[in-house]
Amino acid sequence: MRSTSRLAAVVAVVAVGVSAALAGCTADGAATADGAGDSATHRIVLADGAAKSSMASAVFLYAQRRGIFAEHGIDIEMTYVTPAAAQAALLAGDVDVAFDGDELMRAVAASGSGKVFMTSGALPFAIFADEALTVPELRGRTISSTTPGSSFSSALMKTLHDAGLDPDTDVEIVYLQTVAAQYAALQAGTVDAVLLSPPATVRARQDGFSKVADIADKTSPGVFAVSSDYLSADRAAVVAFVSAMAEATEAARGDLEDLTEVFAEANPEVGADLIAASIAEAAPLWEVSPYPRSWAETIMAASPNAELRSTPLTAFTDTTLVEQAGAVGPQAVP
């Protein structure tokens, strides 16, 4: 296995404090829906635990820049932070809604101060390496993920277990917080394999790295959670948000050329060919629906906290918001 000491520089660069992430946003870190403002009925502050350049953020960007949130009476302020920062901000009441993965669900369940109300679908995760390998051949290697307990981490654990590998003894797992940091580590040769999502998966192929495995089937859907205080104060805003996301998902997938243009405008550092290929990979998995019960049970069953594992789903989930918005089933292409 490779020494983790060589990763110190990478970790130091990507470490982000919660307060700094939220307070220090610029035009790159926060945005308001086009056309929104004084005429908006509802204001929502949302922390996105995915990077702006992630396909998980594509529908957000489309809804903002095509004025779909504004059409639904929403003035939305989007803040792009680390997954840990998104969770902390929601629990502290600094934001109204948060988007992240498995750990956000567990954090909401543990705190009792919010509700998981929607998913926007999963991402086509894949493992890449600096040489041709199979999953069993990862034994003795150093693999990176984002954060412990995240959707990335959970998908990696499932993949290793299914291949007969013990994540604690057969591999060395390092946590680098972001997909960008993981890819930088793969390029630098400080890890042997990484778990990526689009557009990093497309870039890895273009750069000649070897795909170890596609693991979309082991990837939990993204989690949307709302604070209890905000839900009590403005339930109609959350319903309007769901309606806007459903409309944006359908519109974006119906015009991939326009979506590519929007995404490129928001991420000028990402090449157009990279964006188009990434959207083609990710769009079929997008959906707007109540959080799938089977996945919620899987996420909670994996918690190291025995008390949390026994928490009933009804204590921290609310399917009625999506149902009220009329988006009662997955929007994904079969």
C-alpha positions, -999 to 999 in steps of 0.1 A, spaced: 0 0 0 11 36 -6 20 58 23 -8 82 33 18 108 42 21 118 6 -16 128 7 -12 154 33 -7 182 9 -38 172 -11 -59 170 21 -47 204 33 -57 221 1 -92 207 1 -100 211 38 -129 236 41 -143 249 74 -181 251 76 -183 287 86 -158 298 60 -176 279 33 -209 295 40 -197 330 49 -171 333 22 -192 326 -9 -186 346 -41 -205 345 -74 -188 311 -78 -202 297 -45 -237 311 -44 -263 321 -69 -299 334 -71 -325 323 -95 -327 344 -127 -357 367 -126 -362 361 -88 -363 389 -64 -390 411 -49 -417 393 -68 -408 359 -54 -433 344 -29 -407 322 -12 -371 324 -3 -350 293 1 -313 291 11 -299 257 -1 -266 241 7 -255 218 -22 -230 192 -9 -220 184 -45 -196 206 -65 -211 230 -91 -192 210 -117 -209 177 -106 -237 163 -127 -256 162 -94 -259 200 -97 -269 201 -133 -307 204 -128 -302 230 -101 -282 251 -125 -307 246 -153 -336 256 -130 -318 287 -119 -305 299 -152 -337 292 -171 -358 310 -145 -378 279 -135 -374 285 -98 -386 321 -103 -416 308 -123 -426 288 -92 -423 318 -70 -390 309 -55 -360 331 -48 -333 305 -42 -298 311 -29 -276 282 -37 -244 276 -18 -219 250 -29 -200 235 0 -185 202 12 -209 174 22 -200 179 59 -206 216 56 -240 210 40 -251 187 69 -238 211 96 -254 241 80 -288 224 79 -286 212 115 -275 247 126 -303 264 109 -280 283 86 -298 270 55 -333 259 48 -327 229 25 -296 207 20 -286 183 -7 -261 155 -1 -260 117 4 -262 90 30 -247 110 59 -272 138 55 -300 113 60 -283 99 91 -276 133 105 -312 144 101 -324 112 117 -301 116 146 -309 153 152 -347 151 149 -346 186 134 -355 179 98 -371 158 72 -358 139 42 -384 147 15 -371 139 -20 -344 124 -42 -332 137 -76 -317 103 -85 -283 87 -83 -251 92 -103 -232 67 -124 -202 61 -101 -172 42 -113 -139 31 -100 -108 41 -119 -71 31 -115 -37 40 -129 -34 4 -144 -58 -23 -156 -73 -39 -125 -104 -58 -115 -121 -52 -81 -106 -83 -65 -72 -70 -77 -76 -39 -55 -64 -60 -26 -34 -44 -10 -40 -11 -28 -48 24 -17 -82 37 -27 -97 71 -22 -133 82 -14 -148 115 -4 -159 113 33 -167 84 56 -203 74 54 -210 93 22 -228 79 -8 -193 75 -24 -180 56 7 -211 34 10 -209 25 -27 -173 16 -24 -179 -5 7 -207 -25 -11 -184 -30 -41 -155 -43 -20 -177 -66 1 -194 -81 -30 -159 -89 -44 -149 -106 -12 -127 -79 1 -127 -65 37 -125 -27 35 -107 -26 69 -80 -51 62 -77 -58 25 -73 -23 12 -63 11 25 -90 38 21 -82 75 23 -108 102 24 -101 133 3 -134 152 7 -141 161 -30 -141 144 -63 -116 170 -76 -91 161 -49 -95 124 -56 -88 129 -93 -58 151 -85 -45 123 -63 -49 97 -91 -31 120 -115 -3 125 -90 0 88 -83 -6 91 -46 -34 66 -47 -39 35 -68 -77 38 -74 -104 64 -70 -142 64 -70 -155 91 -94 -187 105 -108 -193 125 -140 -176 146 -153 -146 132 -136 -154 97 -150 -154 110 -186 -121 129 -180 -105 98 -165 -113 79 -197 -100 107 -219 -68 109 -198 -62 71 -203 -69 58 -168 -84 23 -166 -120 17 -155 -121 -9 -127 -159 -11 -125 -191 7 -130 -210 7 -97 -242 28 -104 -263 -1 -91 -245 2 -57 -249 40 -55 -277 54 -33 -298 82 -46 -291 118 -36 -309 131 -5 -328 164 -1 -336 174 35 -354 204 49 -351 219 84 -381 214 106 -383 251 114 -385 260 77 -410 233 69 -433 245 96 -429 282 86 -433 277 48 -444 243 37 -457 257 4 -421 268 -5 -409 232 -2 -438 220 -24 -430 247 -49 -393 237 -49 -403 201 -57 -425 212 -85 -398 234 -99 -372 205 -98 -396 181 -115 -403 206 -143 -366 214 -146 -356 177 -148 -381 170 -176 -371 202 -195 -334 196 -192 -335 160 -203 -358 170 -232 -332 195 -245 -297 182 -237 -282 208 -260 -296 236 -240 -286 219 -208 -251 215 -221 -250 252 -228 -263 261 -194 -238 238 -176 -209 252 -197 -218 288 -188 -217 279 -152 -185 258 -155 -164 275 -182 -133 255 -170 -150 222 -181 -148 214 -218 -179 213 -239 -172 177 -251 -166 166 -215 -199 182 -205 -219 166 -233 -205 131 -226 -211 135 -188 -247 146 -193 -253 116 -216 -241 93 -188 -260 110 -159 -293 122 -173 -310 87 -176 -306 84 -138 -322 117 -128 -356 115 -111 -379 135 -88 -396 112 -63 -400 105 -26 -369 89 -12 -370 52 -20 -378 32 11 -355 4 2 -325 27 -1 -334 46 31 -335 12 50 -301 3 36 -286 36 45 -299 35 81 -289 -2 85 -253 7 77 -251 32 106 -226 24 133 -251 38 158 -274 10 170 -301 34 182 -301 51 149 -305 18 131 -337 13 149 -352 47 142 -384 44 122 -383 60 87 -414 79 95 -396 99 122 -374 117 97 -389 113 62 -419 130 46 -432 117 13 -463 139 13 -443 170 0 -435 152 -33 -470 138 -35 -485 172 -30 -463 186 -58 -476 159 -81 -442 143 -87 -451 110 -72 -429 87 -92 -394 85 -108 -388 107 -138 -359 85 -149 -358 71 -184 -364 33 -182 
